[in-house]
């Protein structure tokens, strides 16, 4: 039997006395798009950083395809952080070359196809791009790896509503069939149409997890409406 794409048991990560993740347990299979939903400060970014191997000091068990976090898992995980990770003075072409050098699973042809889809001039330097254009570059790079797990931290929050649909189209375009795509967001309404399942977070824990269709049928609510109901209830 194949291992889950992600399996977490009793994960706790503290900053001083504050538990950003508090005894969190979560299991996710591959071949789906999962929304990691929650308010700011709920622990979403910390969880993604642990899974990406960017945070290494924590308690609990974290496995990616049956392997503990380390070089093996980093090779199969593509992580898009919420902050820019590219140098201002680099051109888009230079960034493509950097990813080609750094990641053996990087698909340059796919990346250039996405950049063309975004109608970006690859000769331009990043410091001449708008915030939305820069976000498109980062998404094109992150989604062009032949990864088993994609971790995207608030990938559409920095762009105007009109551009969100274009970004989501690019994110799900040619996604490997067996890959897990885990997207953190508080913009549930925009993301809901592409989600297969969701995990609601608050105070470093998972409040609710399930398949989107099952949750809609059980609660007779959209995921956006369910989000509001769950967080109103949990706040009381």
C-alpha positions as CSV (number, residue, x, y, z in Angstrom):
1,X,0.0,0.0,0.0
2,X,1.4,3.4,-1.0
3,X,2.1,5.9,1.7
4,X,0.1,9.2,2.0
5,X,1.6,12.1,0.2
6,X,1.7,13.9,3.6
7,X,1.3,12.3,7.1
8,X,1.7,14.4,10.2
9,X,1.2,13.2,13.8
10,X,1.3,15.4,16.9
11,X,3.2,18.2,15.3
12,X,4.1,21.1,17.6
13,X,6.2,24.1,16.7
14,X,6.7,26.8,19.2
15,X,8.1,30.4,18.9
16,X,9.2,30.9,22.5
17,X,6.2,30.0,24.6
18,X,3.7,30.5,21.7
19,X,2.7,27.3,19.9
20,X,2.3,28.2,16.2
21,X,1.4,24.5,15.6
22,X,-0.2,22.7,18.5
23,X,-0.4,18.9,18.4
24,X,-1.5,19.0,14.8
25,X,-2.4,15.7,13.0
26,X,-3.1,15.5,9.3
27,X,-3.0,13.0,6.5
28,X,-3.3,13.8,2.8
29,X,-3.3,11.6,-0.3
30,X,-1.8,12.5,-3.6
31,X,-3.8,13.2,-6.8
32,X,-5.8,16.1,-5.3
33,X,-5.9,19.8,-4.8
34,X,-6.3,20.7,-1.1
35,X,-7.2,24.1,0.4
36,X,-5.4,24.9,3.7
37,X,-7.9,27.4,5.0
38,X,-7.6,29.7,8.0
39,X,-7.3,33.3,9.3
40,X,-4.0,35.1,9.5
41,X,-2.0,33.6,12.4
42,X,-3.7,30.2,12.3
43,X,-0.4,28.4,11.5
44,X,-0.8,27.8,7.8
45,X,2.6,29.3,6.8
46,X,4.4,27.6,9.6
47,X,3.0,24.2,8.5
48,X,4.0,24.7,4.9
49,X,7.5,25.7,6.0
50,X,7.9,22.5,8.1
51,X,6.7,20.4,5.1
52,X,9.1,22.2,2.8
53,X,12.0,21.6,5.1
54,X,12.5,25.4,5.8
55,X,11.8,24.9,9.5
56,X,13.6,22.0,11.2
57,X,13.1,22.4,14.9
58,X,9.8,20.9,15.9
59,X,8.2,18.1,17.9
60,X,6.1,15.3,16.3
61,X,6.3,13.1,13.2
62,X,6.2,14.6,9.7
63,X,6.5,12.3,6.6
64,X,6.3,13.1,2.9
65,X,5.7,10.0,0.9
66,X,6.8,7.9,3.8
67,X,10.1,9.8,4.4
68,X,11.1,12.1,7.2
69,X,11.8,15.7,6.2
70,X,15.3,16.1,4.7
71,X,17.1,16.1,1.4
72,X,14.9,13.3,0.0
73,X,11.7,15.1,0.6
74,X,13.1,18.5,-0.5
75,X,13.8,16.9,-3.9
76,X,10.1,16.0,-4.3
77,X,8.5,19.2,-2.9
78,X,8.1,22.5,-4.7
79,X,7.4,25.3,-2.3
80,X,6.1,28.8,-3.2
81,X,6.5,31.0,-0.1
82,X,4.3,34.0,0.6
83,X,7.3,36.4,0.2
84,X,9.4,37.0,-2.9
85,X,12.4,34.7,-3.1
86,X,14.0,36.1,-6.3
87,X,16.6,38.9,-6.6
88,X,15.4,42.2,-7.9
89,X,18.2,42.6,-10.4
90,X,17.6,39.3,-12.1
91,X,15.8,38.9,-15.4
92,X,13.1,36.4,-15.9
93,X,15.4,34.5,-18.2
94,X,18.0,34.5,-15.4
95,X,15.5,33.1,-12.9
96,X,14.6,30.3,-15.4
97,X,18.3,29.4,-15.7
98,X,18.7,29.4,-11.9
99,X,15.9,26.9,-11.5
100,X,17.3,24.8,-14.3
101,X,20.6,24.7,-12.4
102,X,19.1,24.1,-9.0
103,X,16.4,21.5,-9.7
104,X,17.0,18.3,-11.7
105,X,13.2,17.9,-12.1
106,X,12.7,21.5,-13.6
107,X,10.9,21.5,-16.9
108,X,12.1,24.6,-18.8
109,X,9.7,24.1,-21.7
110,X,6.7,24.0,-19.3
111,X,8.0,27.1,-17.5
112,X,8.4,29.1,-20.8
113,X,4.9,28.0,-21.9
114,X,3.5,29.4,-18.6
115,X,5.4,32.6,-19.0
116,X,4.0,32.9,-22.5
117,X,0.5,32.2,-21.1
118,X,1.1,35.1,-18.7
119,X,2.3,37.3,-21.7
120,X,5.5,38.2,-19.9
121,X,8.7,39.5,-21.6
122,X,11.4,37.2,-20.2
123,X,14.1,39.8,-20.9
124,X,12.7,42.2,-18.2
125,X,14.3,42.5,-14.8
126,X,12.1,41.7,-11.8
127,X,12.4,45.2,-10.4
128,X,10.6,46.5,-13.4
129,X,7.6,44.2,-12.8
130,X,4.4,44.9,-10.9
131,X,3.6,42.8,-7.9
132,X,1.1,40.8,-9.9
133,X,3.6,40.2,-12.7
134,X,6.2,39.1,-10.3
135,X,3.8,36.7,-8.6
136,X,3.2,35.2,-12.1
137,X,6.9,34.6,-12.6
138,X,7.2,32.8,-9.2
139,X,4.1,30.6,-9.9
140,X,5.5,29.7,-13.4
141,X,8.8,28.6,-11.8
142,X,7.3,26.7,-8.9
143,X,4.7,24.9,-11.0
144,X,7.3,23.8,-13.6
145,X,9.0,21.2,-11.4
146,X,8.0,17.6,-11.8
147,X,7.3,17.5,-8.0
148,X,5.2,15.1,-6.1
149,X,4.0,17.7,-3.6
150,X,3.4,21.4,-4.4
151,X,3.1,23.8,-1.5
152,X,1.7,27.3,-2.3
153,X,1.4,29.9,0.4
154,X,-1.2,32.5,-0.4
155,X,-0.4,32.5,-4.2
156,X,-3.3,34.7,-5.2
157,X,-3.6,37.2,-2.3
158,X,-1.2,39.8,-3.8
159,X,-3.1,40.3,-7.1
160,X,-6.4,42.0,-8.0
161,X,-9.5,39.9,-8.4
162,X,-9.4,40.0,-12.2
163,X,-6.0,38.4,-12.3
164,X,-6.9,35.6,-9.8
165,X,-8.6,33.4,-12.4
166,X,-5.6,33.6,-14.7
167,X,-3.3,32.6,-11.9
168,X,-5.5,29.7,-10.8
169,X,-5.7,28.5,-14.4
170,X,-1.9,28.4,-14.6
171,X,-1.5,26.7,-11.2
172,X,-3.8,23.7,-12.1
173,X,-2.6,23.6,-15.8
174,X,-0.8,20.3,-16.6
175,X,-0.6,19.4,-12.9
176,X,0.9,15.8,-12.6
177,X,-2.0,13.5,-12.1
178,X,-0.7,11.9,-8.9
179,X,0.7,15.1,-7.3
180,X,-0.7,16.7,-4.2
181,X,-1.3,20.5,-4.5
182,X,-1.7,22.1,-1.1
183,X,-2.7,25.8,-1.2
184,X,-3.0,28.0,1.8
185,X,-5.5,30.9,1.5
186,X,-8.1,33.0,3.2
187,X,-9.7,33.8,-0.2
188,X,-11.9,30.8,-0.1
189,X,-14.5,32.1,-2.6
190,X,-11.9,32.4,-5.4
191,X,-10.2,29.1,-4.7
192,X,-13.3,26.9,-4.1
193,X,-14.0,25.9,-7.7
194,X,-10.6,24.1,-8.1
195,X,-10.5,22.4,-4.7
196,X,-11.0,18.6,-4.1
197,X,-10.7,18.8,-0.3
198,X,-10.1,21.3,2.5
199,X,-8.4,21.4,5.9
200,X,-9.5,24.3,8.2
201,X,-6.9,25.6,10.6
202,X,-7.1,27.6,13.8
203,X,-4.7,28.2,16.7
204,X,-2.2,25.7,15.1
205,X,-4.7,22.8,14.9
206,X,-6.9,21.2,12.3
207,X,-10.6,22.2,13.0
208,X,-12.2,20.3,10.2
209,X,-11.0,18.3,7.2
210,X,-12.8,16.6,4.3
211,X,-13.7,16.3,0.7
212,X,-15.3,19.4,-0.7
213,X,-18.3,17.5,-2.3
214,X,-18.9,15.6,0.9
215,X,-18.8,18.7,3.1
216,X,-21.1,20.6,0.8
217,X,-23.7,17.7,0.8
218,X,-23.5,17.2,4.6
219,X,-23.8,20.8,5.6
220,X,-25.8,22.2,2.6
221,X,-23.3,25.1,2.4
222,X,-20.6,26.3,0.1
223,X,-17.1,25.9,1.4
224,X,-17.0,29.7,1.8
225,X,-20.2,29.6,3.9
226,X,-18.9,26.7,5.9
227,X,-15.7,28.5,6.6
228,X,-17.6,31.4,8.1
229,X,-19.8,29.1,10.1
230,X,-16.9,27.1,11.5
231,X,-14.8,30.1,12.5
232,X,-17.8,31.9,14.1
233,X,-18.5,28.7,16.1
234,X,-14.9,28.1,17.1
235,X,-14.6,31.7,18.3
236,X,-17.4,31.3,20.8
